[in-house]
């Protein structure tokens, strides 16, 4: 029966993992490597002009880090990428334009920002999304890489944006020459979905990179371990031991859930550490700190099993108090951190709903068992009290 319940509870998470793996299949952009240890959570091969986009979206901070890669249409030409909050074309785009440096020489590049109001670039100036960390470099096969960080706080946290990109010929006296009017140039636009880490367009199916896949695996492992298996183990320990026929089965169920949950949780924690090492400059401080606390307390619980006094030992009461308080703390912090992780990943609402449904199922089960076990405890105390009173009056209890 326990296996059936476990399978039922894990089914939504298994489906979530399968979906995450489908959406995180790596495209050709996944092999791109950048200087200064730059790394991004997702990438997509754009459908036109041989371009690609890499990005990391910190939804909590409202910051979008991007790396746009494309080859100019001619030697000494320029490349551009931008977001358009007003439409899906060039007019209204907030663009980053990389041009060969007029002063540095030796392959140096400058990045300028343009608030494009019509069908020409106009003059460089501030854009609607405050930009920082702007840089560009010439990479392999003549492809220019444009880097930047955009503040999206004023955009209201919307997940789907209009993006445009372009490549052009030579730059004369610092002014980019007009780009070609061929079909690919005019069709260089798409939707950028930050929350699901994919870029969509009519002519292409885009995907994420291996970092996105690892983030999904990290989330699923931790949801299953700290968020499902450990609460199940606590339910077994608190309620099943009330039933005398379940002794000592409840203990083995409890220990099995906790050990398996801890093992899966260690894998999820290790994946998180690896993701942190791969994502320089990207830190989710609160999520990381809670994860460290949960892992430390969970490890402490495992070692405490080897120091558990016998039932009749005078210190057993204090050990029980410690064990219960630390165990419930791990469960509460673990569930809290799972929801924080879902927010960071930007998972679809249906997966949040599925996990909430699992928690509700566990909660309803706990409430029902709480009522049943208290009823049994009260009946036993009444029976023991009646037996004690009969014995104290010199009467033996009746036997049916």
N, C-alpha and C positions, 0 to 999 in steps of 0.2 A: 504493500500500500504506500509506503514511504517513497518508493521509487516512482510510482505513478504520480504522486503529488509533485515530486521534484521535477519530473518530465513536463508536467503541466505548467509549472511555474517558469521553467526555463524556455518554453516554446517561443514566447514573444521575443526574448533576447536572442535566441538562435536566428529567428527571422530577421531581426535587426542587424545581426552580424552579416548574414548573407546579403542583405541589401547594401550594407556599407561596403562590402567587398566588391559588389557589382559597380557601385558608383565611384570606387576608388581605383579602378583599373588604370594603370599608368599609360600615358600616351608618349609620343616621341619626345616631347619637351622634358620628360623625366631625366634624360641623360645629360641635360645642360648643367654645367658646373660654373660657379661664379667666383670672382676674386673676393678677398677679405672675408672668407668663410661665410658669405651670404647664403642663407637657406630660406626656403619658402614652404608654406604648408600645402600649397596646391599649385597646379599649373595646367595650361591648356594650349594646344596647337590651334591657333586662330585660322579660320577658313580661307583667308585671302592674304596675298602678298608674302607668303612664306614666313609669317610672323608667329610669335608665341608670347604668352603672358604667364608670369609667375607671380603669386601673391600670397600674403598672409593678412587676414582680417582679424584684428583684436576688437571684438564687438563691445567689450566692456569699456575699453579706452576710446573707442570710436576712431581707430587708426587703421589705415590700409597701407601696407608696404608692398611695393610692386617692383618687378623687373620686366621690362618690355624688350624683346629681342627681334630685330629685323635688319635686313640689308638695304642700304640706300639704293635708289634706282640707278645711280651712276656714282663712280668714284668721286669722293669729296662731297657727296650729297647729304641729305638729312633724313631723320626718322622721327615720327611723332606718335604719341598715344595720349588719349584723354577720355574723360567721362563727360557725359552730356546730361545734366539734370533736367533740361528743358525739352529735348527732343531726341531723335535717333540719328541725326546727321551731323554735319560739320558745324553749322550755325548753333551757337550756344555751348559748344564744347569747351571744357576746361582742360587744356592740353599741356603736356610736357614735350618739348621739342629739343632734340639733341642735334647740334651742329658742330663741325670741326672748329676747334678753337682758333681765333684769329691772332692770338698772342703766344700761346704755349708751344705750338708746333710739335713735331715729333709724335703725331698721333693723338694729341690731347683733344678732348671734347668738352663743350659747354652744354649745359642744360638750361633752357629758358622756359618760363611759364607764359601761356597765352590764354586770355579770355576771348575766344573767337565769337564775334558778334555777327559776322556775315560770311561771305564766301572767300575771304582772304584772311591771312593770319593776323594782320594788323601789327600793332606794336606789342612787345613783351611787357608784362605787368602782372600784378597779383591775380590769383584765381580764386574761385569760390571755395575751393578746398585748400586751405593753407598747406603749402608744400615745404618739406625739409629734407635733409640728407640727399640732395640731388647730386647725381654723378652719372657719368657715361664713360664707356670704354669700347674699344674696337676688339671684338673677339674673333673666333675662328671663322674662316670662309667669308670674311668681310662683313660679318653681322655685327651691328652696333647694339650694345646692351645699355639700356637706360634704367637707372635706379631712382627711387624716390619714396617718400612717405607722405601720405595725404591724411589730413585731419577731416574725418567724416562726421564730426559731432553735430555740425549745423544741418546735416542732411536727414536727421531724425532716425538713424539706424536702419534705414531701409535695406533690404538684402539684395534686391535686383536693380541693377543700374544699366544705363545705356553706355556702351563704350565704342569709341572710334579709333582708328589708327591709320597711319599713312606713311609713305616713303616718297622722297623727292630727289631731284637732281642737284646740281652744284649750288653752293651758297656763294653769292657775290656780295662783297663788302658787308658781310655779316647778315645779309638778307636772304632767307631761303627762297629759291625759285619755285614757281608754281608746280604742283605735281601733275602727272599725266591724268587724262580724263578717260582712261580705259575702263573696261567693265569691272575689273578687280579693284581698281582704285575707288570707284564710286560705290562699290559694295562692301568696302572694308568697315563693317560695323556689326555689332552683335549685342546680345544681352550678357551681362556679367552677374551671375548669381553667387553672391558672397557666402550665403548661409549654407548652401549645399556644395560649395567649392567646385562648381562646374561652370563653364562658359557654354552658352547655347547659341546656335545660329541655324538657319534653314538648311545650310549645306554641310553641317558637320555634327558629329557626336563627340563631345569633349569629355575628358576625364581628369581625375586628380593624379597626384604622384604618390610615391611610396610613403611620404610623410603623412599624407591624408589617410592612407590605409592604416598606418601604424596608430594614428590617433583614434580611429574607429575601433581597432582591436583593443587599444588601451581602455577605451570607454566600456566596451562590452565585458572585458575581463573583470573590471572593477565593479560593474553593476551586478554581475553574477555572484561575485565573491562577497564583498562587503555589503552589498545591497540585497541579496536574496539568501545565500547559503547560511551566513552568520545569523540573520534573524530566524531562519528555520531552526537552526541548532538551539537557539535560545528558547524557542517555543517548545521543542522536544524536552529540554531540561526542566522548564518551569511547570509544564502541565502533565506530561506523560508519567512522571515519577509518582504522581498522586494515585495512579492506578497500580495496585499491587501486582496485577498480572503482567504489567509492562516492565517490571524490574527483573533483570538489569538491562533490558532491551533499550530503554530510554537513554541510558548512559552511553551505549555504543552508538546510537543514532546521533546523540549530541556531539560526541567526540568526532564521529565521522564527518558531520557537516562542518564542524569548526576546522578540522585539519584540512579537508578538501578546500573549504573556503579560503583558508589562510594560504594554501599553496597556490590557488588561482590568483589570489590577491597579490602575492609576491610577484607573480608573472606580470600582472597589470602595473604594479609599482615599478618594476624594472623597466617595462616599456615606457613608462612616463619619464624615468630618468634618462633613458636613451633619447626620447623626444626632446627633452630639455637640452641635451648636448648637441642635438642636430639643429636647434633653433636659436642661434645666437641672437641676443638682443630682444628676444620675445619671452617674457616671464609672466606667468599668471600667479602672482605671489600668494594670494589667499588660498587658491586651489592647491598649490604646491605645499604650503605649510600645513594645511589640514591633512593632506595625503601623508606627509612625514609623520605627523602625530598619530594617525590611524595605524600606519605600519609599525611604529614603535610600540604602541599599546598592544597591538595584535601579537607582536613578537613576545612581549612581556607575558601575555596570557598563555602562550604556548609553553614558555619556560616554567610558568607557575604550575603547570600540570605535574611536573616532576617534583614539586615541593608540596604537593597536597597532603595535609595531615590526615590520619585516619579519623573516622567518624567520632570516636570516643575521645580524641585528643583535645586538650583544653584550648588549643589555638585554632581548632577547626572553625569555630564561629567567626573569628576575625578573618580567616582565609576566605570564608564564604562571602563576607561583606566586601572584601577587596575584589574577589572574582566577579561578583555580580555588578558592582559599580563600574569597574573597568570594562566589562563586557558590554554593558548597555551604553557606555560612553562611546565605544568603538562603533557600535551599530548606528547611533544617532549621528556621529560625525561622518561615518561612511556614507549614509544616505544623503546627508546634506551636501557632501562633496560630489556625489554622483549628479545631483541636480545642477551644481555649479559647472561640472564638466559638460553636461548637456548644453548649457548655455554657451560655453566656450566653443563647443563643436558646432553649435547651431543646428542640432538635429531637428528633424521634422516633428511637428506636434503629435503625430500619431504614435511615434516611439515614446515620447514623454507620457502620453496617455496610456500606452501599454504597460510601462513601468509603474505608473500610478495605480493601474488596475491590479498588478501583482502585489503591490504594497497593501492595497485595500483588501485583497484576498487574505493576505497574511494577518492583517489587522482584525478582520471579521472572525477568522479562525481563532485568534488569540482571545477575543471577547467571548466567544461561545465557550471555549475551553475554560476561561476564567470563571464563568458562571457555573459550569458543570463541576469544576474542581472545588470551588468554594461550597457548593451544595454538598458534595461528598465529605468535605472536611467537617462541616457543621453536623452532619448526620453521625459521623464517627465520634465527634466529641460528645454528642448527646448520649450515644450508646455507651461510651466509656464512662461518662458521668453516672449513668444509671447503674452500670455494673459496679462502680465504686461505692455508690450509696447502698446497694443491696449487700455488698460485702461488709460495709461498716455497720450495718444493722444486724449482722449475724446471719444473713440469708445468702444462700448460694444462688447465683443466677440460673434462671430456668434454661433448659436446653430443649429445643423442639425435636 
